[in-house]
């Protein structure tokens, strides 16, 4: 009877892990979004390390080198694309939830922490930095890197698409308390809509639906101002230009 019970226990464990193994993507890798890198572990250990870290969303595993990369992003996020990489395995965190221990199941650990659960202790421990704690200026983002977000590592911040540098440098370092050094890079927007020249003015017709406050902010980043129509002639010229655009957002009010 004891032997039968043992066999049943082993089989149940294998069935529980089946979802995780079935959803692994072979010869695939998410590059440049490394939370931390762990050598000399098994694929199962790699999945477990991702599970106990709040900031981990997926992992890469290189079979030939017994090498694990934990990612702070996943292929479910817009613009994040897996690359073809022979020998690598890619997995998402949600497919391995069965590995979460009871002590970590209701963990309130932050994005920069990992859950520590044992017979005598249950809590959170600082593990690495995370992009969510970066105090970034408008239009600035963390670039892709082959370096992890471990303590002491230096990374690069860049201007987001549709903006250009306007001062400062692009280096930022992960400190030992899981915070970051100050981001000095400044970026200003460029017109991502349609540009039209009328008279001695250049107009940027925004393609997004923006509130007045957000529109003012965008114009400020462009070094420009919300449109003020001075004459009926200017109003007529603008209305004629709008008719030639296929997609543009225009909203306002008339006043005396």
Residue pairs with C-beta under 8 A, 6 or more apart in sequence:
16 98
17 44
17 98
19 95
19 98
20 47
20 91
20 95
20 96
20 98
20 99
23 91
23 92
23 95
24 43
24 89
24 90
24 91
25 82
25 89
25 90
25 91
26 89
27 84
27 85
27 86
27 87
27 88
27 89
28 82
28 83
28 84
28 85
28 88
28 89
28 90
29 60
29 69
29 82
29 83
29 85
29 88
29 90
30 58
30 60
30 71
30 73
30 74
30 75
30 80
30 82
30 83
30 90
31 83
31 85
31 144
31 146
32 143
32 144
32 145
32 146
33 71
33 72
33 73
33 80
33 144
34 69
34 70
34 71
34 72
34 145
34 146
34 147
34 148
34 149
35 53
35 55
35 56
35 70
35 71
35 72
35 128
35 130
35 148
35 149
36 53
36 70
36 127
36 128
36 148
36 149
36 150
37 67
37 68
37 69
37 70
37 148
37 150
38 45
38 46
38 49
38 67
38 68
38 69
38 70
39 65
39 66
39 67
39 68
40 66
40 67
41 49
41 66
41 68
42 66
43 61
43 63
43 68
43 89
43 91
44 99
45 68
46 59
46 61
46 68
46 70
46 91
47 59
47 91
47 96
47 99
48 96
48 99
49 56
49 59
49 68
49 70
49 114
50 56
50 57
50 58
50 59
50 70
50 91
50 93
50 96
51 93
51 96
51 97
51 99
51 100
51 104
52 100
52 104
52 107
52 114
52 115
52 116
52 117
53 70
53 109
53 113
53 114
53 115
53 127
54 107
54 109
54 110
54 111
54 113
54 114
54 115
55 72
55 111
55 112
55 127
55 128
55 130
55 132
56 70
56 71
56 72
56 93
57 71
57 72
57 73
57 74
57 77
57 92
57 93
58 70
58 71
58 73
58 74
58 75
58 90
58 91
58 92
58 93
59 68
59 69
59 70
59 71
59 90
59 91
59 93
60 68
60 69
60 71
60 85
60 88
60 89
60 90
61 67
61 68
61 69
61 88
61 89
61 90
61 91
62 68
62 69
62 87
62 88
62 89
63 87
63 88
63 89
64 87
69 148
72 130
72 131
72 149
73 80
74 80
74 92
74 93
75 81
75 82
75 90
75 92
76 92
82 90
101 117
102 117
103 115
103 117
103 118
103 122
104 115
104 117
104 122
107 115
107 124
108 124
109 115
109 124
110 124
111 130
111 132
111 133
112 126
112 127
112 128
112 129
112 130
112 133
112 178
113 124
113 125
113 126
113 127
113 178
114 124
114 125
114 127
115 122
115 123
115 124
116 122
116 123
116 124
116 125
126 177
126 178
127 178
128 148
128 149
128 150
128 151
128 174
128 178
129 149
129 150
129 151
129 174
129 175
129 178
129 179
129 180
130 149
130 178
131 142
131 149
133 178
133 179
133 180
134 142
134 157
134 172
134 180
134 183
135 180
135 182
135 183
136 142
136 157
136 183
137 183
137 185
137 186
137 187
138 187
138 217
138 221
139 159
139 160
139 162
139 163
139 187
139 188
139 189
139 221
140 157
140 158
140 159
140 160
140 183
140 185
140 186
140 187
141 157
141 158
141 159
141 160
142 155
142 156
142 157
142 172
143 155
143 156
143 157
143 158
143 170
145 155
145 156
147 153
147 154
147 155
149 155
149 174
150 174
151 174
151 175
151 176
151 178
152 173
152 174
152 176
153 173
153 174
154 171
154 172
154 173
154 174
155 171
155 172
155 173
155 174
156 170
156 171
156 172
157 170
157 171
157 172
157 183
157 185
158 170
158 185
159 165
159 185
159 187
160 187
162 189
162 190
162 192
163 187
163 188
163 189
163 190
163 221
164 187
164 188
164 190
165 185
165 186
165 187
166 186
166 187
166 188
167 184
167 185
167 186
168 183
168 184
168 185
168 186
169 184
169 185
170 185
171 181
172 180
172 181
172 182
172 183
173 180
173 181
174 180
175 181
188 221
188 222
188 223
189 218
189 221
189 222
190 222
191 204
191 222
192 207
193 204
193 205
193 206
193 207
193 208
193 248
194 204
194 205
194 207
194 245
194 248
195 202
195 203
195 204
195 205
196 202
196 203
196 205
196 241
197 203
198 234
198 237
198 238
198 241
199 234
199 237
203 227
203 238
203 241
204 222
204 224
205 242
205 245
205 248
205 249
205 250
206 215
206 218
206 248
206 249
207 247
207 248
207 249
208 249
209 249
210 218
210 249
212 226
215 226
216 226
219 225
219 226
227 238
229 235
229 238
242 248
242 250
